Amino acid sequence: MSAQLIYDLVPLGSIVTYSDGTPRPPDRHRKKLSAWKNNNSGGRLIRKRSQTRIGNTTLPASITLHKGDYGSQGTIVLRVHQTFSVNSGLKFVVKERPAIGSVLVLDPVGDDAELVYVAGNRADAEEWLIRHGYPNAVLKEVTADGAAENTAKGRAAA
């Protein structure tokens, strides 16, 4: 599916992979492999940003994936995100959706909210908020009705 379909149909918290369709180069070709990995990876969908106009420039809508956290001894020192324009030529696949009953912690409130945590239930989300301190965060429970909202014109996001 395209990045535009991910933007339109797929809920935040979903695990998404993307690919340019090229075969993986051998491990001995480190530079080629590094470039290939940049266009063939995945992550958790954490943000959908609508089209923005800055002066005379229009930035297209975009999606952001959280690719990983790096650190040691429980301290995260680097959080890796990758943002894609809805015009991206890459192909995207939804591998997993957030489970019904899980709770998404979103910050800040609004249409451009970013997913900061996926909790198994409301109690876990509230306890996480106490420990991590997002004062403007909002909790959004994943429901079966919410999954049905992500169906458009008879097509469900796969």
N, C-alpha and C positions, 0 to 999 in steps of 0.2 A: 504494500500500500504506500501511498505517497505521504510526504510530510504534511500536506494539506489535510488529508484524511485523518492523520493522527491528531492534528489540531482540532478538527471538527468532531471527531467521534470517540476518541479514546480518553478515558478518565485519568486524572492525576493519580499517581501511585502505581500505574501499570509498568511492568518491565517490558522494554522495547529494545529490539536489536535493529541494526541498520547495516546495509551492505551496498557496495558499488557493483557487485556481480562479478568481480575479477577473482581468479583463483589465488589461493594463498601461496606466496613464494616460499621457497625452501628457507629453513632457519639460517643457513650460512650466508644468505643475502640480507644482512642486517638493515641496511638503509631501505631497501625495497620492502622488507617485512614491516619496518616501522611505518612507512608511508601507507602500506596496506592496512595495518591495524588502525590507523587514523580514520579510514573510510569503511571499516568493517568491525564493528564493536556493538556495544549496547549499554543500557543503564535504565534507571528508574525515571519516568516522566515526572518532573517536579514543577514545571511552569509552562503556561501557555500565555504568550504575550501578544496582544492584538496589534494591528497595524498602527504605527505611530508617525506623526508628521512633525518634523523639526525644521522650521523655516520653510525653504523650498524643497526640502528632501523628504521623501516618504520611505520609511523603513517598513518592509513587509512583516506580516505576522510571523511569529517564530515559536518553536518549542525548545525546551531545555531538558537535557537528561543529566542526572547525577550519575557519574561513572564510577566514583569510588572515593574513599577516605584513606589518607595515609598518616601514620603517626606511630607512636609506641606507648606502651604502658597505659592504655586507656585515654591518651591525649591525642586528639586529632590536630595535626599541624597543617595539613593540606587537604582541601576538599576540591575534587575535580568535577567540573560541569562542562557540558558541551552544548552549544546552542546552534540550531539549524533553522534556516529560513524555510517558510512553507514552499518556497520555490526550489528547494534542494532537489537534485537529480537522484539522490540515494533512495533505495527501497527500504521500507520499514516493515517490521513484523512485530505484532504484539505477542509476547511469550506468556505473560501472566497478568491478570487484572487483580486489583486489591480484593481481598476476600470480603464477602458480605458479612457485616458485623464489625469489621475493623474500623478504626477511627483515624482520619487524616488530620494532622495538625498543620494549619495553613497560616502564613504570616507574610505580609500584612493582610488585612481584610480588603476585599475588593476583587475585581475581575482579573487583575494581574498577580494574584496571590501566589506565593511559592510554597510548595510542600516542604516542610522541614522534618516531619517524622510520620511514620505509619505505625500506629499502635494496634495491638490485638483487640483491645476493648477500651471503653471510655475511662475506666479506672486507671489503666496503664497510661493513657494519654494525659490524664490530669496529673498523675505522679511524675511523668516525664517533664511536663511543663513546670512543675514546682522545682525540679532539679536544674532545668536549663534556662528558665526565665525569659520567655517570650511574652511580654505583657500585653501585646496587641493580638496575640494568636487567637485563632478561631478553631473549634473542633467540628469536624464534619464526618458524620457516620456514613459508611458505605452501606447502602440499602439495595434491595432488589429493584425498587423503583428507580434509583439512581442509575443502575445498570441499564434499565429500559430506556432512560433518557438518551443514552448514547447510541440509539438506533435512528438512522435518518433515511427517509425515503425507501424503507424496506430493506436497507442494507445494515447489517450489524458489523461493527469493527471486529475483525477476526483476531 
